[in-house]
Amino acid sequence: MSPEAPRMDADTLTAWLMAPCGLLITSPEGQVMAANQRLHDWLGAPRLAGDALEAWLTPSARTLIHWHVVPQLEQACQAEEVHLALKTARGSEIPVLCGIERREVDGRAQWHWALMPIRRKSRLERELIQARRTTERALQDKVTAVAELEALKAELEAHRRELLEQNRHLEHWAYSDALTRLKNRRAFNETLTAWLKEAEDAEGEPLTLALMDIDHFKAINDRHGHPAGDEILQQLAGLMRATFRDHDAIFRVGGEEFAVLLHEADARQAGSAMERLRRAVAAHTWSIDADVTLSVGLADRQVRDSFDSLFVRADHALYRAKRYGRNRIECHDSDAGRP
């Protein structure tokens, strides 16, 4: 029989000593008075009686007893479902769930403890804590990944806008004449093809093509030099912009060759517009001492006209303007537009 056993009948004492839970009696001051075999086995201690209970408790358990258990025992004479941690002789910890009662025995107060190990509960709690931490890390990783994706998305969008802007610039230069800032031959080919298609769908909507050359431009270049010739081309482009409507299209299609597509204008209306330009060119004060004049050929769209057929008629009219003395306007299909 253990020397730490309390006084009780033999059957009760046997049950107390061999109980599956830990049983303990302490004084209110915390000195161990008796402990059953189960508690000895858990702690790996050959003797507990006479020890201070605090010696077998973790620091957090001591604090809990001092601030939580003692006040309850003094006020209600019991404390239930108290979670403590015991320290074994080897230094490991045993989490236990305690029920404690304050009793009077022979006129002296005693604390009777019943302790049940909760290793599994503690393990589950640790696993839950670990799972929560893992979840929190995963959530943080997700937040970080989303932030990185948003940053990447913003960067890609910035690159997309930059690429679109570069494409617009490339398209502008692909369809523009660098010297005069008018549209170039490529733009002329595509625009005339598209406008002929639109005019065909519009069933009779007028469209006139004007082709023009600067008269004797080679002689001007030979006499005054190519820089002077370039200035004339640039000034002529300015006069053309000032003469034609916003919805007309002006092109430089060759060295000194230009084209104008006059939308919703028949040959007579186009001739009037070209005459205004011819006079403006003849009256303009140029940067060199030279007479600058234009020869113009007109052709208005006919039913079933193709790009080639309309262009050839306008080119024939331009050839006739040069043959008849230059500085004049000729129309392939009628006398409309002649000065």
Protein Blocks (a to p, Z undefined) as FASTA:
>chain_A
ZZkbccddfklmmmmmmpcbdcddddfkopafbdcfklmmmnopabfghpafklmpcfkl
mmmmmmmmmmmmmmnopaehiacddddfkopacddddddddddeehiacdddddddfkkm
mmmmmmmmmmmmmmmmmmmmmmmmmmmmmmmmmmmmmmmmmmmmmmmmmmmmmmccfklo
pacfklmmmmmmmmmmmmmmnnopacdddddddehklmmmmmnojklmmmmmmmmmmmmm
mmmcfkbccddfbfklccdddehiafklmmmmmmmmmmmmmmpccfbdcddddddddddd
dehiafklmmmmmmmmmmmmmmnngaiacdfkbmghiZZ
